[in-house]
Amino acid sequence: MENNVSHSSEEAAIASICENFRTHQSGCFVLDKDDASGVATLTICNPTRKNAISGSMMVQLRDTITQLEQWQQGKAVIIYGAEGSFCSGGDMNTVRQITTTEGGRQMSILMQYNLKRLQNLHLLTVALIQGKAIGGGAELTTACDFRLMTKRAQLGFVHVRMGITPGWGGGSRLVKLLGPSLALDLLTSGKQLNGDEAKRIGLVNDVLDCDENDIDDVLLKCKQWLQQYVKGAPETIRAIKAIVVSAMDNTLPDALKKELEIFLTVWGGPMHRNALSQNLKHR
């Protein structure tokens, strides 16, 4: 009961913040779900602002994640920016209107809520980084399961240049990804990494060999890379992701209980029985 009350209170607070932020309008997110492949694309579309995320886009992101949570055919989602640039963080037109402590608090709460839900999404998530992913754009990538960069792309936590810290949860996630020393290196220097540098320290999974001026080729290479992870059935992939999410958020005893619960949702199911009948384990 206490958890339900807490969740309801959080949802009410988020709804109130959304009413304030939806008036700061610029750009949009474009979601394209492909039921046949189970792979969706989510485009950050605000190219005149280097795909910065406005207040209205922060609200739309909340609603888009809800659509992905409800997508039963889904296996994965690829997040990328329109017109060759990933995301430059918060839209300055929005930011300039919320420079009070309360304004910053509301933005941080909303985006931490959004990116935590993205991280917990029972789909595989891929940040496909072209151009620049800086500031809040870099923070967004840390909420994804996989990060891919093109050769000329740059990734940087440049908050220090603006006299601020990460506020969307990216600082904390960066420490978990790289450890405190490397996280401090990136956060205090504000340096921007190319694909090879980011891969060397373990921040990105791979650097794509593609025509960076052709978004169709970039997406094709990304989907080809992703194919190795989406061969399973949607319910199996979502169950595996749920186990990983549980392990990140819980103590080992609680995570083990959750793993058992998830395991029993697929054990003896249609996909399991079919695999047993065909002896697929040893193929």
MARZAFI-384384 format. One record per residue (C-alpha): x negated, y negated, z. Coordinates in nm, 4 decimals, padded with zeros to 6 digits. Layout:
# MARZAFI-384384
X, Y, Z
...
//
This chain:
# MARZAFI-384384
00.0000, 00.0000, 00.0000
-00.2820, -00.2406, 00.0934
-00.4549, -00.1844, -00.2423
-00.1290, -00.2489, -00.4282
-00.0772, -00.5757, -00.2420
-00.4363, -00.6806, -00.3119
-00.3991, -00.5980, -00.6823
-00.0718, -00.7901, -00.7060
-00.2316, -01.0893, -00.5357
-00.5243, -01.0821, -00.7795
-00.2920, -01.0591, -01.0792
-00.0906, -01.3559, -00.9531
-00.4081, -01.5620, -00.9084
-00.5287, -01.4701, -01.2586
-00.1905, -01.5602, -01.4096
-00.2071, -01.9019, -01.2435
-00.5584, -01.9637, -01.3769
-00.4494, -01.8570, -01.7251
-00.1770, -02.1214, -01.7264
-00.4453, -02.3845, -01.6664
-00.6912, -02.2509, -01.9227
-00.4611, -02.1722, -02.2154
-00.4302, -02.5482, -02.2864
-00.8004, -02.5681, -02.3826
-00.7419, -02.4409, -02.7344
-01.0069, -02.3488, -02.9904
-01.0884, -02.0264, -03.1751
-00.9468, -01.6809, -03.1148
-01.0256, -01.3117, -03.0756
-00.9214, -01.0856, -03.3645
-00.8545, -00.7203, -03.2783
-00.8370, -00.4564, -03.5526
-00.7545, -00.1025, -03.4350
-00.8101, 00.1935, -03.6683
-00.6050, 00.4867, -03.5406
-00.7612, 00.7276, -03.7912
-01.1194, 00.6823, -03.6695
-01.0372, 00.5689, -03.3171
-01.2821, 00.2799, -03.3603
-01.1635, -00.0799, -03.3229
-01.3391, -00.4066, -03.3966
-01.3003, -00.7179, -03.1840
-01.4197, -01.0346, -03.3556
-01.5176, -01.3439, -03.1575
-01.3870, -01.6067, -03.3979
-01.4806, -01.9683, -03.3290
-01.7521, -02.0218, -03.5908
-01.7558, -02.4025, -03.5875
-01.8517, -02.3760, -03.2182
-02.1042, -02.0920, -03.2750
-01.8338, -01.8552, -03.1485
-01.8216, -02.0179, -02.8074
-01.5353, -01.8963, -02.5880
-01.2745, -02.1627, -02.5161
-01.0213, -02.1636, -02.2349
-00.7471, -02.0250, -02.4581
-00.9837, -01.7502, -02.5768
-01.0558, -01.6529, -02.2157
-00.6818, -01.6029, -02.1706
-00.6517, -01.4149, -02.4996
-00.9384, -01.1858, -02.3989
-00.7367, -01.0774, -02.0954
-00.4413, -00.9860, -02.3184
-00.6623, -00.8144, -02.5777
-00.8207, -00.5902, -02.3157
-00.4699, -00.4883, -02.2090
-00.3993, -00.3791, -02.5685
-00.7177, -00.1717, -02.5709
-00.6307, -00.0142, -02.2348
-00.3016, 00.1031, -02.3843
-00.4491, 00.2365, -02.7111
-00.4043, 00.6126, -02.6890
-00.5823, 00.6906, -03.0183
-00.8855, 00.4836, -02.9240
-01.2407, 00.6052, -02.8745
-01.4538, 00.2915, -02.9093
-01.4529, -00.0816, -02.9792
-01.7230, -00.2857, -03.1526
-01.7469, -00.6493, -03.0427
-01.9132, -00.8936, -03.2802
-01.9095, -01.2603, -03.3776
-01.7722, -01.4166, -03.6941
-02.0010, -01.5574, -03.9637
-02.3278, -01.4106, -03.8424
-02.3470, -01.5348, -03.4832
-02.2457, -01.3382, -03.1732
-02.1450, -01.5909, -02.9049
-02.2900, -01.9080, -02.7534
-02.1103, -01.8755, -02.4195
-01.8479, -02.1153, -02.2906
-01.7055, -02.3714, -02.5336
-01.8463, -02.7099, -02.4332
-01.5118, -02.8784, -02.5024
-01.3603, -02.6556, -02.2344
-01.6598, -02.6773, -02.0022
-01.6598, -03.0584, -02.0013
-01.3017, -03.0537, -01.8735
-01.3709, -02.8215, -01.5794
-01.6889, -02.9644, -01.4244
-01.5362, -02.9743, -01.0750
-01.6154, -02.6973, -00.8273
-01.2563, -02.5747, -00.8533
-01.2706, -02.5699, -01.2321
-01.5913, -02.3677, -01.2274
-01.4475, -02.1314, -00.9665
-01.1393, -02.0630, -01.1788
-01.3442, -01.9985, -01.4941
-01.5773, -01.7638, -01.3071
-01.2884, -01.5703, -01.1517
-01.1118, -01.5307, -01.4873
-01.4197, -01.4237, -01.6827
-01.5476, -01.1913, -01.4093
-01.2025, -01.0323, -01.4094
-01.2058, -00.9994, -01.7895
-01.5564, -00.8570, -01.8149
-01.5051, -00.6161, -01.5247
-01.2006, -00.4791, -01.7067
-01.4050, -00.4592, -02.0259
-01.6765, -00.2679, -01.8404
-01.4154, -00.0331, -01.6906
-01.2339, 00.0205, -02.0210
-01.1919, 00.3917, -02.0953
-01.3339, 00.3383, -02.4431
-01.6952, 00.3185, -02.5520
-01.7869, -00.0475, -02.5981
-02.0570, -00.1768, -02.8314
-02.1907, -00.5330, -02.8449
-02.3079, -00.5850, -03.2042
-02.5423, -00.8825, -03.1788
-02.6154, -01.0956, -03.4842
-02.7510, -01.4484, -03.4736
-02.7550, -01.5653, -03.1133
-02.6033, -01.4251, -02.7955
-02.6870, -01.6872, -02.5348
-02.5543, -01.7956, -02.1966
-02.2100, -01.6491, -02.1437
-02.2505, -01.4655, -02.4744
-02.5461, -01.2763, -02.3271
-02.3392, -01.2088, -02.0152
-02.0636, -01.0574, -02.2285
-02.3086, -00.8065, -02.3776
-02.3964, -00.6732, -02.0312
-02.0353, -00.5603, -01.9824
-02.0648, -00.3274, -02.2847
-02.1836, 00.0333, -02.2782
-02.4175, -00.0150, -02.5729
-02.5956, -00.3152, -02.7204
-02.7214, -00.3228, -03.0793
-02.9128, -00.6088, -03.2413
-03.0017, -00.6995, -03.5955
-03.3687, -00.7771, -03.6587
-03.3371, -01.1567, -03.6553
-03.0860, -01.1750, -03.3702
-03.1744, -01.3405, -03.0390
-03.0470, -01.2667, -02.6895
-03.1055, -01.5059, -02.4015
-02.9807, -01.5931, -02.0537
-03.0391, -01.9661, -02.1029
-02.8322, -02.0864, -01.8070
-03.1396, -02.2314, -01.6325
-03.1696, -02.4886, -01.9122
-02.8241, -02.6189, -01.8176
-02.9028, -02.6288, -01.4459
-02.6672, -02.3411, -01.3674
-02.6688, -01.9677, -01.2988
-02.4709, -01.6892, -01.4652
-02.1113, -01.7008, -01.3434
-01.9318, -01.4370, -01.5480
-02.0967, -01.1422, -01.3702
-02.3878, -01.1160, -01.6123
-02.6560, -01.1886, -01.3545
-02.5490, -00.9033, -01.1293
-02.5078, -00.6626, -01.4198
-02.8495, -00.7602, -01.5581
-03.0129, -00.6597, -01.2282
-02.8385, -00.3218, -01.2454
-02.9489, -00.2761, -01.6068
-03.3137, -00.3828, -01.5758
-03.3988, -00.4101, -01.2055
-03.4694, -00.7307, -01.0105
-03.8128, -00.8163, -01.1523
-03.7171, -00.8075, -01.5201
-03.3845, -00.9762, -01.4454
-03.5655, -01.2615, -01.2700
-03.8044, -01.2898, -01.5630
-03.5187, -01.3413, -01.8086
-03.3022, -01.5577, -01.5829
-03.5682, -01.8002, -01.4598
-03.7510, -01.8412, -01.7912
-03.4431, -01.8665, -02.0115
-03.6460, -01.6944, -02.2832
-03.4705, -01.5604, -02.5903
-03.5594, -01.2077, -02.6990
-03.5564, -01.0665, -03.0489
-03.4327, -00.7149, -03.1135
-03.7675, -00.5401, -03.0760
-03.8430, -00.7222, -02.7487
-03.4992, -00.6453, -02.6063
-03.5284, -00.2794, -02.7042
-03.8758, -00.2507, -02.5515
-03.7479, -00.3511, -02.2056
-03.4344, -00.1374, -02.2354
-03.1830, -00.4192, -02.2711
-03.0570, -00.3025, -02.6108
-03.0182, 00.0497, -02.7413
-03.1321, -00.0020, -03.0978
-03.2201, -00.2516, -03.3707
-03.0206, -00.2018, -03.6891
-03.1875, -00.1901, -04.0290
-02.9261, -00.3737, -04.2344
-02.8584, -00.6690, -04.4621
-02.7963, -00.9360, -04.1995
-02.6254, -01.1613, -04.4549
-02.3632, -00.8965, -04.5348
-02.1225, -00.8350, -04.2463
-01.9809, -00.5283, -04.4211
-02.3266, -00.3696, -04.4241
-02.3910, -00.4709, -04.0622
-02.0634, -00.3123, -03.9500
-02.1270, -00.0032, -04.1616
-02.4685, 00.0517, -04.0014
-02.3178, -00.0033, -03.6558
-02.0389, 00.2486, -03.7187
-02.2902, 00.4993, -03.8538
-02.4958, 00.4584, -03.5350
-02.1828, 00.4959, -03.3218
-02.0661, 00.8105, -03.5017
-02.2864, 01.0353, -03.2860
-02.0795, 00.9358, -02.9809
-01.7240, 00.9488, -03.1185
-01.7035, 01.3036, -03.2533
-01.4986, 01.4203, -02.9546
-01.1241, 01.3860, -02.9083
-00.9963, 01.0499, -02.7787
-00.8758, 01.2002, -02.4494
-01.2140, 01.3673, -02.3910
-01.4151, 01.0529, -02.4609
-01.1876, 00.8442, -02.2396
-01.2191, 01.1010, -01.9604
-01.5998, 01.0978, -01.9847
-01.6037, 00.7179, -01.9726
-01.3737, 00.7266, -01.6684
-01.6238, 00.9480, -01.4833
-01.9060, 00.7042, -01.5600
-01.6985, 00.4064, -01.4448
-01.6088, 00.5857, -01.1217
-01.9727, 00.6711, -01.0518
-02.0726, 00.3049, -01.0933
-01.8109, 00.1801, -00.8496
-01.7946, 00.4502, -00.5806
-02.0083, 00.6331, -00.3295
-02.1202, 00.9785, -00.4438
-01.8579, 01.1659, -00.2334
-01.5773, 00.9480, -00.3714
-01.7155, 00.9718, -00.7253
-01.7248, 01.3518, -00.6996
-01.3600, 01.3590, -00.5924
-01.2697, 01.1387, -00.8876
-01.4737, 01.3558, -01.1244
-01.2771, 01.6625, -01.0130
-00.9511, 01.4780, -01.0670
-01.0534, 01.3702, -01.4190
-01.1954, 01.7140, -01.5031
-00.8599, 01.8772, -01.4284
-00.6828, 01.6467, -01.6761
-00.8737, 01.8063, -01.9664
-00.9506, 02.1588, -01.8383
-00.7201, 02.4083, -02.0080
-00.5825, 02.1402, -02.2350
-00.5241, 02.1802, -02.6109
-00.8735, 02.0648, -02.7115
-01.0388, 02.2891, -02.4521
-00.8376, 02.5953, -02.5562
-00.9106, 02.5312, -02.9235
-01.2839, 02.5008, -02.8547
-01.2813, 02.8271, -02.6573
-01.1011, 03.0109, -02.9353
-01.3629, 02.8985, -03.1890
-01.6665, 02.9401, -02.9597
-01.7678, 02.5794, -03.0383
-02.0109, 02.5546, -02.7450
-02.2851, 02.7429, -02.9313
-02.2402, 02.5824, -03.2739
//
